[in-house]
Amino acid sequence: MSGELSQESRLLRIDTSTGKEFVLRRVEAVEAISRPYVVQAEVLCTDGEITAADVIGQTAVVTITRDETLEPRRFHGVINGFRKIGKFGTSFTAYGLEIAPTFWNLTRKSNARVFQNESVPTIVKKLCGEADAVKPTFMSAPDTPRVYCMQYNETDFEFCQRLMDEIGCGYYFLHGENEHTMLVASSSADYLPISSGPYKVNSSSTAWDSLTGFTMRTRQQPGAVRTLDFDLTKHSNLLDATTPTVLTQVHNDPAFQMFHWPGGQQTRTDGEPALLAMQTYEAEADVARATGYDPVFFAGGKINVQLDPNAEAATSWLLTRVVHSAFDETHIVDGGNLGYSCSVTLMPDDRPYRPPAPRPRPIVPGLQSAIVVGPKNEEIFTDRLGRVKVRFLWDRHWPANDTACEIWVRVAQPFAGKWGGTFFLPRIGDEVLVGFVDGDPDKPVIVGSLYSDDAPPPFPMPGKKEQGGFSTRSSKKGGTSNANILRFDDTKGSEEFFIQAEKDMNVLVKDNRTETIRDGHDTLTVKTGHKYVIIEKDDYNEWIQKGHRNIVVETGNLNVFVEKGDYGTVVNKGDLSAWVEEGDCYLEVAKGHRDVLVGTGNSTTEVNGNISQTSKTGNISIEAKAGKITLTAPQAIELVCGGSSIKMSPAQIEIKSMMIKNDAQMMFEAKAGLMSKVEAMMNQIEGSAVTIVKGGIVLIN
């Protein structure tokens, strides 16, 4: 073995950015669609002191040259693994290097974050850019934005892998001398053909265009896939899809149906879950394995295979996995040899490739805390569905990227339906608990809210631990005392049901309303303002079975207005009293009549001052149908009509008028105990039959 090694004219070669001179002795490279490739390289170096720090993160390219006239096969990537194997001979040290694509960098980052209104290609490219990884080229993948997409405790690699699986995309890599590229395919046309070939199935030849040990396994698959989901904004709208298999080579009974719930139609609007799932099964129906000898094979490449070496017809197959194995010990050991082979896994190219066993979505366990958010000038922020915006406490990208971090989330209510239900909205700044339907991170729903030191309970705790209820503060800028309150106090002996309307309280009863106070009082206090009772139709009745009804006006007036109709007060048994301690009592009938009827008993009016009755237009009539009318006054009684008057005093009765006429149908008698005097300019005494003038002394002038 020579003390100096050269990579010239060798099957294997490695070049790195480490600055070290390596010779590649052995290599194994594993490629598979939708998996990062892994290259395990055993190298020799005269420097026996190389450490991981010297090589990790450095670029490397492995070259396999089968013939100087042909394009060599390369594997470009970044060294992410290192091991020291030990001494090799007397002059060299053997090392192990592991090489991977920069896409592998995403396995070193995990996160929990939210993406909104972004497509899968956009999200994957963004994460690759953040990890300084190769940005993939999406050849024909759907670019439909997802309204809401959550990465939850997944590495960036797992998240990207899952998203690409969900839309049926497979990815593979191409290699150059100084770089590698990542292609993302969603149809058979997106996988590139390998120009060499065709390749012949042969049992013994190891020529580069031969495939040995070719075997194909066929396995029965389901006859159909059915996915069922529902529209989160319209639960009556079931999203139902069924895709039957297109395979006819074997008996695929339609009764063998795979049912998926939730089907994914709601959260994966950029794909057809039933179709993709069926194609995943179909891609695994026919799988071939063989050994090849052409290093140009790569996962994601298509080759033409002649299954019958004697026939010219060839069929197209897709390479889904390739494991390259090569060694070169020439110039290393005496009589050293070299060799190359690869084991390949293939599937017919007449059907689309879908990643086997797509990565499942993470299940969100339990509940997550989140904060309700919204515009700075708002306290309550919602949309037509009664959803509110939240941000999760674990989202590290808020507030720098608040647009993406704040998501609309439905609010669970105790009861909700088109018939009605309960409805309360969390407000901006509230801490809420978020659950996830089916554990799906893309199906959040608010299930409750929490009190804390930042938001204490509305009833002082623990001092008022017997109290509970509802308190909704006025918005906007309401203080702690500005709220509508419905409170229950369960303190034994002091139980209370308390209602507070911060401003107006309106109650609508479409039929009857009954209130019963079994023992106690009913008090209505209007501190400032008026009280109105409006009966639009029918009667207003108050019934006091036992006791009194008192109306007290401390300051002001008591007015009763009847715009049209009658006003009646009926006391079946007992007294009716109107008492004015100080002030006046007015009764005014603008139009109509006023009747006071006492069926049995007396009518008495007693006044410490004066009594006045005035008929502005009309008459005043006093009639005693049975009995008498008595007018009594200690000082005087006076009747006045125009210029005529009758005035009675305790000592005399004085009658004044322009003319006084006394007319007695039978007899007229005027009698005075002491003296009677009739005086006028002219007196006439006339008796149509007899005139008698009689006296103790009669003087006639």
C-alpha positions in Angstrom: 0.0 0.0 0.0 1.4 3.3 -1.0 1.9 6.1 1.5 0.3 8.6 -0.9 -3.2 8.3 -2.3 -4.7 9.9 -5.3 -8.4 10.1 -6.5 -7.4 10.2 -10.1 -8.7 7.4 -12.3 -10.8 5.9 -9.6 -14.4 4.6 -9.5 -15.1 6.7 -6.4 -14.2 10.3 -5.6 -15.2 12.7 -2.9 -14.6 16.5 -2.8 -15.4 18.5 0.3 -15.2 22.1 1.5 -13.3 21.0 4.6 -9.8 21.6 3.1 -8.9 18.0 3.9 -7.6 15.5 1.3 -9.8 12.5 1.5 -9.9 9.3 -0.6 -13.3 7.6 -0.8 -13.0 3.9 -0.1 -16.6 2.8 0.2 -20.0 4.5 -0.2 -23.7 3.6 0.3 -26.4 6.0 -0.8 -30.0 5.5 0.0 -32.6 7.4 -2.1 -36.4 7.3 -1.9 -39.2 9.4 -3.1 -40.4 11.7 -0.3 -37.4 11.0 1.9 -34.2 12.9 2.2 -31.3 10.8 0.8 -28.5 9.6 3.1 -25.0 9.0 1.8 -22.7 6.9 4.1 -19.1 7.4 3.0 -15.9 5.7 4.3 -12.9 7.9 3.6 -9.2 7.7 4.2 -6.9 10.6 5.2 -3.3 11.0 6.2 -4.5 13.5 8.9 -5.4 11.4 12.0 -6.6 14.3 14.1 -9.7 15.3 12.2 -12.7 16.1 14.5 -16.4 16.5 14.0 -15.9 20.3 14.2 -13.7 20.1 11.1 -16.3 18.5 8.9 -19.9 18.9 10.3 -21.8 21.5 8.2 -19.3 21.4 5.3 -20.4 20.5 1.8 -19.4 17.3 0.0 -19.9 15.8 -3.4 -19.5 12.0 -4.0 -18.8 11.0 -7.7 -19.2 7.6 -9.2 -17.6 7.3 -12.6 -18.4 4.1 -14.4 -16.7 5.1 -17.6 -14.7 8.2 -18.6 -16.9 8.6 -21.6 -20.2 8.8 -19.7 -21.6 11.4 -17.4 -20.6 10.6 -13.8 -23.2 10.1 -11.1 -22.9 12.6 -8.2 -24.4 13.0 -4.7 -24.1 16.5 -3.4 -25.0 17.5 0.1 -24.0 18.7 3.5 -22.0 16.6 6.0 -24.2 16.1 9.1 -22.6 13.1 10.7 -19.0 12.1 11.5 -17.2 9.1 13.1 -13.6 8.1 13.5 -13.2 4.5 12.4 -9.5 4.1 13.3 -6.1 3.4 11.8 -5.9 2.0 8.3 -2.5 0.7 7.6 0.4 2.6 8.8 -0.2 6.0 7.2 -4.0 6.5 7.1 -6.9 7.0 9.3 -10.4 5.9 8.3 -13.4 8.2 8.9 -17.1 7.8 8.4 -19.0 10.7 6.9 -22.8 11.1 6.6 -24.1 13.3 3.8 -27.6 14.6 3.4 -29.5 17.4 1.5 -29.9 20.8 3.1 -33.6 19.9 3.4 -32.5 17.7 6.2 -31.8 20.9 8.2 -35.6 21.1 8.8 -35.3 18.0 11.1 -33.3 20.2 13.5 -36.0 22.7 14.0 -39.4 22.3 15.7 -42.2 24.8 16.2 -45.8 25.6 17.0 -47.1 28.3 14.7 -50.0 29.3 12.5 -50.2 30.0 8.8 -53.1 31.7 7.2 -54.2 32.1 3.6 -51.0 30.4 2.3 -50.7 27.4 0.0 -48.6 24.3 0.8 -45.9 25.3 -1.7 -45.6 28.8 -0.1 -45.4 27.4 3.4 -42.8 24.7 2.4 -40.6 27.3 0.6 -40.9 29.7 3.5 -39.7 27.1 6.0 -36.9 25.9 3.7 -35.7 29.5 3.4 -35.7 29.9 7.2 -33.6 26.8 7.6 -31.1 27.8 4.8 -32.2 24.8 2.9 -32.6 24.2 -0.8 -35.9 25.7 -2.0 -38.0 23.1 -3.7 -39.5 23.5 -7.2 -43.1 22.5 -7.3 -43.8 21.3 -10.7 -47.6 21.0 -10.8 -48.8 21.0 -7.2 -52.0 22.7 -6.3 -51.4 26.3 -5.2 -54.8 26.8 -3.4 -54.3 28.8 -0.2 -55.4 27.2 3.1 -57.4 29.5 5.2 -55.9 28.1 8.3 -52.9 25.7 8.8 -51.2 24.9 12.1 -47.9 23.4 12.8 -48.1 21.9 16.3 -45.1 20.5 18.1 -43.7 19.1 14.8 -40.2 19.6 13.3 -40.3 21.8 10.3 -39.4 18.6 8.3 -42.3 16.6 9.7 -44.7 19.5 9.0 -43.5 20.0 5.4 -43.6 16.3 4.8 -47.1 16.1 6.2 -48.4 19.0 4.0 -46.9 17.5 0.9 -48.3 14.1 1.7 -51.8 15.6 2.2 -51.8 17.0 -1.4 -50.3 13.8 -2.8 -46.9 15.2 -3.7 -43.7 13.3 -3.8 -40.3 14.9 -3.8 -36.9 13.8 -5.1 -33.5 15.3 -5.7 -31.1 15.9 -8.6 -27.4 16.4 -8.1 -24.8 18.6 -9.8 -21.1 19.2 -9.1 -21.8 22.2 -6.9 -25.4 21.9 -5.8 -28.4 19.7 -5.5 -32.0 20.6 -6.3 -35.3 19.4 -4.9 -38.3 18.7 -7.2 -41.8 18.2 -6.0 -44.1 16.1 -8.2 -47.9 15.6 -8.1 -48.4 13.6 -11.3 -46.6 11.0 -13.3 -45.4 13.6 -15.8 -43.4 15.3 -13.1 -41.0 12.4 -12.7 -38.1 12.6 -15.1 -37.1 9.8 -17.5 -33.6 8.3 -17.5 -32.3 8.5 -21.0 -30.2 5.4 -20.9 -31.7 1.9 -21.4 -33.9 0.0 -22.0 -32.9 -2.3 -19.1 -33.2 -6.0 -19.6 -34.3 -8.4 -17.0 -31.5 -11.0 -16.8 -30.8 -13.7 -14.3 -27.0 -13.5 -14.5 -25.6 -10.5 -16.4 -24.1 -7.7 -14.4 -23.9 -5.4 -17.4 -24.9 -1.8 -16.7 -28.2 -2.3 -18.7 -29.2 -5.4 -16.8 -31.6 -6.0 -13.9 -31.1 -9.2 -12.0 -33.3 -10.8 -9.4 -36.3 -9.0 -10.8 -39.4 -9.9 -8.7 -42.8 -8.3 -8.6 -45.3 -8.6 -5.7 -49.0 -8.0 -6.4 -51.3 -7.4 -3.4 -55.0 -7.0 -3.3 -56.1 -3.5 -2.4 -59.4 -1.9 -1.3 -62.1 -1.6 -3.9 -62.9 2.0 -2.9 -62.2 4.8 -0.4 -64.9 6.9 1.1 -64.2 10.1 3.0 -66.8 11.9 5.1 -66.4 15.4 6.7 -68.5 18.4 7.3 -68.4 22.1 6.7 -67.4 23.9 9.9 -69.4 27.0 8.8 -72.5 24.9 7.8 -72.7 21.7 9.8 -75.7 20.4 7.8 -73.5 20.3 4.7 -71.8 16.9 4.8 -68.8 16.6 2.6 -69.0 13.1 1.2 -66.7 11.6 -1.5 -66.2 8.1 -2.7 -63.4 7.0 -5.2 -63.4 3.4 -6.6 -60.2 1.8 -7.7 -59.1 1.8 -11.3 -57.2 -1.4 -11.0 -58.6 -4.4 -12.8 -55.7 -6.9 -12.8 -56.9 -8.6 -9.6 -60.2 -8.9 -7.8 -60.7 -5.6 -5.9 -64.1 -6.0 -4.4 -66.0 -2.7 -4.1 -67.4 -4.0 -0.8 -63.8 -3.7 0.6 -64.2 0.0 1.2 -61.8 2.1 3.4 -63.8 4.7 5.3 -62.0 7.8 6.6 -63.5 10.1 9.3 -62.8 13.0 9.3 -62.1 12.8 5.6 -60.1 16.0 5.4 -62.3 17.9 2.9 -62.8 20.7 5.3 -59.2 21.4 6.1 -57.6 20.2 2.9 -59.5 22.2 0.2 -56.3 22.0 -2.0 -56.7 18.2 -2.6 -59.2 15.4 -3.0 -58.6 13.2 0.0 -60.7 10.2 -1.2 -58.9 10.2 -4.6 -55.5 10.6 -3.1 -56.1 7.9 -0.5 -57.2 5.4 -3.2 -54.2 6.3 -5.3 -52.0 5.6 -2.3 -53.4 2.1 -2.1 -53.0 1.6 -5.9 -49.4 2.7 -5.8 -48.7 -0.2 -3.4 -50.6 -2.8 -5.4 -47.7 -3.8 -7.7 -44.2 -3.4 -6.4 -41.1 -4.8 -8.1 -37.6 -5.2 -6.7 -34.3 -5.9 -8.6 -30.6 -5.4 -8.5 -29.1 -3.0 -11.0 -25.7 -1.9 -12.1 -26.2 1.6 -13.6 -25.3 4.4 -11.1 -27.5 6.9 -13.0 -30.5 5.4 -11.3 -32.2 7.8 -8.9 -35.4 7.7 -6.9 -38.0 9.7 -8.9 -36.5 8.6 -12.3 -38.3 6.5 -14.8 -36.7 3.7 -16.8 -37.9 1.4 -19.5 -37.7 -2.3 -18.6 -37.8 -5.3 -21.0 -39.4 -8.0 -18.8 -38.7 -10.5 -21.6 -35.1 -10.2 -22.8 -36.1 -11.7 -26.2 -38.9 -9.1 -26.7 -38.4 -5.6 -28.0 -41.4 -4.1 -26.1 -40.5 -2.3 -22.9 -42.7 -0.8 -20.2 -42.1 2.3 -18.2 -41.4 1.9 -14.4 -40.9 4.5 -11.7 -37.9 4.1 -9.4 -39.3 4.8 -5.9 -36.2 3.7 -3.9 -32.6 3.1 -4.9 -29.8 1.9 -2.6 -26.4 2.5 -4.2 -23.4 0.4 -3.0 -19.9 0.9 -4.3 -16.3 0.3 -3.2 -12.9 1.0 -4.6 -9.8 -0.4 -3.0 -7.5 0.0 -5.9 -4.3 1.7 -5.0 -5.2 1.1 -1.3 -4.4 -2.6 -0.8 -2.4 -4.9 -2.9 -4.7 -6.6 -5.4 -7.5 -4.2 -4.4 -10.8 -4.5 -6.3 -13.7 -2.2 -7.1 -17.4 -2.7 -7.7 -20.8 -1.1 -7.9 -24.4 -2.3 -7.7 -27.8 -1.0 -6.6 -31.0 -2.4 -5.3 -34.1 -0.8 -6.7 -37.8 -0.7 -5.9 -40.1 0.1 -8.8 -43.8 0.6 -9.5 -45.6 0.7 -12.9 -45.6 4.1 -14.4 -49.3 3.7 -15.5 -50.6 5.1 -12.2 -49.6 8.1 -10.1 -47.2 7.7 -7.2 -48.5 8.7 -3.8 -46.4 8.6 -0.7 -47.1 5.4 1.3 -48.5 5.8 4.8 -48.9 9.6 4.7 -47.7 11.2 7.8 -50.7 11.7 10.1 -51.7 15.0 11.6 -50.6 15.6 15.2 -53.3 15.1 17.8 -53.6 18.1 20.1 -54.2 16.7 23.6 -56.4 18.5 26.1 -57.0 22.2 25.9 -54.8 25.1 24.8 -54.8 28.6 26.4 -55.2 31.5 24.1 -55.7 35.3 24.3 -58.6 37.0 22.5 -57.2 39.8 20.3 -58.6 42.5 18.0 -58.1 46.1 16.8 -56.7 48.5 19.4 -59.8 50.7 19.4 -62.2 47.8 20.0 -63.2 45.9 23.1 -65.4 43.3 21.4 -64.5 42.1 17.9 -66.4 39.4 16.0 -67.7 38.3 12.6 -71.0 37.2 11.2 -70.6 33.7 12.7 -69.9 35.0 16.2 -66.2 34.0 16.0 -63.5 35.9 17.8 -59.8 36.2 17.0 -57.2 34.6 19.3 -53.5 34.1 19.5 -52.0 31.1 21.3 -49.7 31.6 24.2 -47.1 29.3 22.6 -46.9 31.3 19.4 -43.5 32.9 19.4 -44.1 34.9 16.2 -46.5 37.3 17.9 -46.6 40.3 17.7 -44.0 40.7 15.0 -46.3 38.7 12.7 -49.6 39.4 14.3 -51.6 39.0 11.0 -50.7 35.3 10.8 -50.8 34.6 14.5 -54.4 35.9 15.0 -57.0 33.4 13.8 -60.7 33.3 13.8 -62.1 30.7 16.1 -65.7 29.6 16.8 -67.1 30.0 20.3 -68.9 27.0 21.8 -72.1 28.1 23.6 -74.1 26.0 26.2 -76.9 25.8 23.6 -76.9 26.9 20.0 -79.1 26.3 17.0 -81.3 27.9 14.5 -84.1 27.9 17.1 -82.0 30.2 19.3 -79.7 29.5 22.2 -77.3 31.3 24.5 -74.8 33.7 23.2 -71.9 35.4 25.0 -68.6 36.6 23.3 -65.2 36.6 24.9 -63.7 40.1 24.8 -60.3 41.3 23.7 -57.8 40.4 26.4 -59.7 37.5 27.8 -57.9 34.2 28.4 -59.8 31.4 26.7 -59.5 27.6 26.5 -59.4 26.2 23.0 -60.2 22.6 22.2 -59.8 20.9 18.8 -62.5 18.9 17.0 -61.2 15.4 16.5 -57.9 16.6 18.0 -57.2 18.2 14.6 -55.0 21.3 15.0 -56.8 22.9 12.1 -60.2 22.7 13.8 -60.0 24.9 16.9 -63.0 25.9 19.0 -63.3 28.0 22.2 -64.8 26.0 25.0 -64.6 28.5 27.9 -62.8 31.4 29.5 -60.7 31.7 32.7 -60.3 34.3 35.4 -56.9 35.3 36.7 -55.1 38.1 38.6 -55.3 40.2 35.4 -59.1 39.5 35.1 -60.6 38.7 38.6 -64.1 37.4 39.0 -66.9 40.0 38.9 -68.0 39.1 42.5 -65.3 39.5 45.2 -63.7 36.2 46.1 -63.5 34.5 48.5 -65.5 37.0 50.6 -68.6 36.6 48.3 -68.2 32.9 47.5 -71.9 32.4 47.9 -72.5 34.7 45.0 -72.7 33.7 41.3 -74.3 35.0 38.1 -73.6 37.1 35.1 -71.9 40.5 34.8 -71.3 42.2 31.4 -69.4 45.4 31.6 -70.6 48.3 29.4 -68.6 48.8 26.2 -66.7 50.9 25.2 -64.7 52.1 28.2 -67.1 51.0 30.9 -66.0 51.1 34.5 -66.3 48.3 37.1 -69.6 49.7 38.2 -71.0 50.0 34.6 -72.5 46.6 33.9 -75.6 44.6 33.4 -75.8 42.1 36.2 -77.7 39.0 37.0 -76.6 37.8 40.4 -77.6 35.0 42.7 -76.7 35.1 46.4 -77.1 31.7 48.1 -76.2 32.9 51.7 -78.6 31.1 54.0 -81.2 33.5 55.3 -80.1 36.3 53.0 -80.8 34.7 49.6 -81.0 37.3 46.9 -81.8 37.4 43.2 -80.4 40.7 41.9 -80.8 42.3 38.5 -79.1 45.5 37.4 -79.8 47.2 34.0 -77.0 49.7 33.5 -79.4 51.8 31.4 -82.7 50.6 30.0 -84.6 47.4 30.9 -87.2 46.3 28.5 -89.4 43.2 29.1 -91.8 41.8 26.5 -94.5 39.4 27.7 -96.6 38.2 24.7 -99.4 36.7 26.9 -99.8 36.8 30.7 -97.4 37.9 33.4 -97.9 36.7 37.0 -95.8 37.8 40.0 -96.3 36.4 43.4 -94.8 37.7 46.6 -95.7 35.2 49.3 -94.4 37.1 52.3 -92.9 40.6 52.2 -93.1 43.8 50.3 -93.0 45.0 46.7 -91.2 48.2 46.3 -90.5 50.2 43.1 -88.3 53.2 43.5 -87.8 55.7 40.6 -85.1 58.0 41.8 -85.2 60.4 38.9 -87.7 60.2 36.1 -91.3 59.0 35.5 -93.3 55.9 35.8 -95.8 55.0 33.1 -98.3 52.2 32.9 -99.8 52.1 29.4 -102.8 49.8 28.7 -103.3 49.9 25.0 -106.4 47.8 25.1 -108.7 46.5 27.9 -108.6 47.3 31.6 -106.2 48.1 34.4 -107.2 46.4 37.7 -105.6 46.3 41.1 -107.0 43.9 43.6 -106.1 44.2 47.3 -107.7 41.2 49.0 -106.8 42.4 52.5 -105.1 45.5 53.6 -104.6 49.1 52.4 -103.5 50.8 49.3 -101.6 54.1 50.0 -100.3 56.6 47.5 -97.9 59.1 49.0 -96.6 62.1 47.0 -93.9 63.7 49.2 -93.2 66.6 46.9 -95.1 67.2 43.6 -98.5 66.4 42.2 -100.7 63.4 41.7 -102.5 63.6 38.5 -105.0 61.2 37.0 -105.8 61.7 33.3 -108.5 59.9 31.4 -108.3 61.0 27.8 -111.4 59.2 26.7 -113.8 57.1 28.8 -114.7 57.0 32.5 -112.9 57.2 35.8 -114.5 55.3 38.6 -113.6 54.5 42.2 -115.7 51.7 43.8 -115.6 50.8 47.5 -117.8 47.8 48.0 -117.5 48.0 51.7 -115.7 50.6 53.7 -114.6 54.2 53.3 -113.1 56.2 50.5 -110.8 59.0 51.8 -108.8 61.7 50.0 -106.4 63.4 52.3 -104.3 66.5 51.5 -102.2 67.5 54.5 -101.0 70.7 52.9 -101.9 72.1 49.5 -104.9 72.0 47.2 -107.1 69.3 45.8 -108.4 69.8 42.2 -110.9 67.8 40.3 -111.4 69.1 36.7 -113.8 67.6 34.1 -112.9 69.3 30.8 -115.8 67.9 29.0 -118.6 65.7 30.3 -120.2 65.1 33.7 -119.2 64.6 37.2 -121.5 62.4 39.3 -121.1 61.6 43.0 -123.5 58.8 43.9 -123.9 57.5 47.5 -126.2 54.5 47.4 -126.8 54.2 51.1 -125.5 56.6 53.7 -124.3 60.1 53.7 -122.0 62.3 51.7 -120.0 64.7 53.8 -117.5 67.3 52.8 -115.5 68.9 55.6 -113.0 71.7 54.9 -111.1 73.8 57.4 -111.1 76.7 54.9 -113.5 77.6 52.2 -115.5 75.6 49.8 -116.1 77.0 46.3 -118.2 75.5 43.5 -118.2 77.4 40.1 -120.2 76.5 37.0 -118.6 78.5 34.2 -121.3 77.6 31.7 -124.3 75.7 33.0 -126.3 75.3 36.2 -125.8 74.0 39.7 -128.6 71.8 41.0 -128.9 70.5 44.6 -131.8 68.1 45.1 -132.9 66.0 48.1 -135.3 63.4 46.8 -136.1 62.2 50.2 -135.3 64.4 53.2 -134.2 67.9 53.5 -131.4 70.3 52.6 -129.7 72.1 55.4 -127.2 74.9 55.0 -125.6 75.9 58.3 -123.0 78.7 59.0 -122.1 80.4 62.2 -121.6 83.8 60.7 -123.7 84.3 57.5 -125.3 82.6 54.6 -125.5 84.7 51.4 -127.1 84.0 48.1 -126.2 86.4 45.3 -127.6 86.6 41.7 -126.5 89.7 39.8 -127.8 92.7 41.8 -130.1 90.6 43.9 -129.0 88.9 47.1 -130.3 87.2 50.2 -128.0 87.5 53.2 -128.6 85.6 56.4 -126.8 86.4 59.6 -127.4 85.3 63.1 -129.4 88.5 63.8 -131.2 89.2 60.5 -132.1 88.1 57.0 -131.6 90.7 54.4 -133.2 90.4 50.9 -132.1 92.8 48.1 -133.3 93.1 44.5 -134.8 95.4 42.0 -138.0 93.6 42.6 -139.1 91.1 45.2 -142.1 89.0 44.5 -143.8 86.6 47.0 -146.5 84.4 45.5 -148.4 82.0 47.9 -151.0 79.9 46.2 -153.1 79.5 49.4 -151.8 81.8 52.2 -149.0 84.2 52.8 -148.1 85.0 56.4 -145.5 87.5 57.6 -145.0 87.7 61.3 -142.7 89.8 63.5 -142.4 89.4 67.2 -141.9 93.1 67.8 -142.4 95.1 64.7 -143.1 94.6 61.0 -142.3 97.5 58.6 -143.1 97.8 54.9 -141.7 100.9 53.3 -141.8 102.2 49.7 -142.6 105.1 47.5 -145.9 103.5 47.1 -147.5 100.5 48.9 -150.5 98.7 47.5 -152.5 96.3 49.6 -155.2 94.5 47.6 -157.6 91.7 48.4 -159.8 90.5 45.7 -162.4 89.4 48.1 -161.7 90.7 51.6 -159.0 92.9 53.0 -158.5 93.0 56.7 -156.4 95.4 58.5 -156.3 94.7 62.2 -154.3 96.0 65.1 -154.5 97.1 68.7 -154.2 100.6 67.3 -154.6 101.2 63.6 -153.2 104.5 62.2 -154.1 105.5 58.7 -152.5 108.7 57.5 
